[in-house]
Amino acid sequence: MRLTSDEHARVAAAIAAAESRTAGEIFCVLAREVSSYRDISLAWAAAAALLLPLMLIPFGLPTAWLPGFSASWEAAHLAAREITVGRAIAVYAMVQAAVFILAYLLLRIPVLTRLVTPRAVRRDRARRAAMHQFLAHGLHVTEQRTGVLIFAALADHQVEVIADKGIHDRVDPDVWAQAVEVLTDGIGKRRAVEGFEGAIALVGGVLAEHFPPRPRDVNEVPDRLVEI
């Protein structure tokens, strides 16, 4: 999903309309994803490589399973047994490597990556990415500390609303939860712009209630939606 210039204009207009009633600042970010979660895929692949081959042990892990490791004769003396054990270990290591590679490649498929990534991990990384954007766009240095970031990560199915100290301490947390719900619902219905417009209206109403416009008010943060 990539928004058109008209859709960007709609979000910018919604921000401008909301800020016309308040001294607060609203900024929006839409991210494709906040992490590749490669480390999660590696962890699951390593676990599969360690555990799944163990299921083969009850079957004796015959060396004949892999080309080049079978023997056309069977020796009864001790030296031959040591060779057989060595071959079995080599086969086991190759099976582990194959399981690791296969599991990792499968878990790089986006839908599977999301399924095996704990929700808490996705939420934490989305929150960190949102905080990075909050700081990067200067929402923490507004005059009255009233900057608010509305952040959505599409691939991660996560939405964050971050309010600076000046507004956060004076607003019921349920307001931010409502804004998150409105945006989440819009994105879920593939109506991201409508979701942003609804969330912006909610946030703007709260800011207008606590921080009405000041004389000669300056727009400290651009009215826009950034896609990353």
C-alpha positions, 0 to 999 in steps of 0.5 A: 500500500502506497498512498497517492498525492491526493491521499497525502493532501487529504491527511495534510488537510485533516492535520491543518484543520485539527491544528487550526483549533489548537496550539498543539502539533500533529505529525503522521508516519506510515511505515511499510515495516519496522523490522525485518525480524531476521533474528527471529527467523534465525532463532526459530531455524536454529531451534528446528535444526537442534530439535527436529533431527532428534526425531530421527534417532529412534530410527537409527539415522541410517547413513544410506539416507544420503548419497556417498555415505552408504557402504556396500559391505558390513564389517564386524571389527571395532575399527569399522564400527568407529567409521560407521559412527563417524559417518552417522555423525556426519549425516546428522550434521548434514541433516541439521544444516538442511533443516536450518536452511529450509526452516530459515527460507520458509520463515522469511516468507512475510506471512510466516515471519509475522506468525512466528514473531511474538506479538510483544516483540512486534509491539516493542519494535513498533514502539521503538520505531515510533519513538525514533520518528517522534524525536527525528521530526522534532515533536519533542521540542515544541514550545509547550511540549504538545507534539503528538505522533500518529504512527502505523506500521503496515507489515507489523500490524501495529499502531502507536500514538505518542504524545509529548509530556505537556499533553500526555500528563493531562489527557485520559489514556483512553483517548489515545487508545480510541485513536489507535482503534480508529486508525487500526480499523481503517487500515484493516479495511484498506482505508488508511487515509480515513483511519488517519483522518479519524485519528487526527480528528480525535487527537485534535479535539483533545489538543483543542480542549487543553491547548487552545490557539495562542496569539500569533501561533506558529506552525512548528511542525509541517502538516504532513504524512511521511511514508517510510 
